């Protein structure tokens, strides 16, 4: 087993792991090409690693590509869970499109920057002045219906395992539920529908390391987004629990599947019986 990590903080204590800085990509090309896993590379390296060195990256390629841009993420959500995706309109930031989206959305609504995370780049639009301010901040317009909630749910998934699921109560300043923005963690029971939705999205989209943000409107869950790189403030056990879950997933995925009569091809099973 040999792993390469480009994020020492997230892989501290991992066994048999060479920790590199991003700029060492070309210096350690041979080591990277021979590694069983390449862990947490920066996004700009993804194409080079996957297509140039045929590297096996973690988180998954889907986690990177969909998690990098809310536009791509939302379009994928709409394909695999349309009934659980809030109404979202996306357009280029032109005067005509800005006017169309303003006319189509009911106040208040939410506006976002497509590549922001951790509660940044999100605004509640309540009037024309808010809308004009938002238009100065992005080239792509991304607006979403406002859901009547004062909390949401973070579901942390590693592989197909739910590592944590907890409520995030709205920050005192209002609107934001993200812990990084002052939201409060609440470990009250989480509805099964929210967990099931997060698992469905992870499996359908091949996302294996994510913090899904789920809103409950009555008994109906809506997915807001997911973060490929997420905070550990609400995870019981914190860093240690998250690292242990990642190591377990990578080790299990690295083990070769034994060839036995039960999982051999029909032809091979016939040959064995003849022999």
Buried (B, 14 or more C-beta within 10 A) or exposed (E): EEBBBBBEEBBEEBEEBBBBEEEBBEEBEEBBBEBBBBBBBEEEBBEBBBEEBEBBBBBBBBBBBBBBBBBEBBBBBEEBBEEBBBBBBBBEBEEEBBEBBBEEBEEBBBBBBBBBBBBEBBBBBEEEEBBEEBBEEBEBBBBBBBBEBEBBBBBBBBBEEBBBBBBBBBBEEEBBBBBBBBBBBEEEEBBEBBBBBBBBBBEBBEBBBBBBBBBBEEEEBBBBBBBBBBBBEBBEEEEEBBBBBBBEBBEEEEEEEEEEEEEBEEEEBEEEEEE
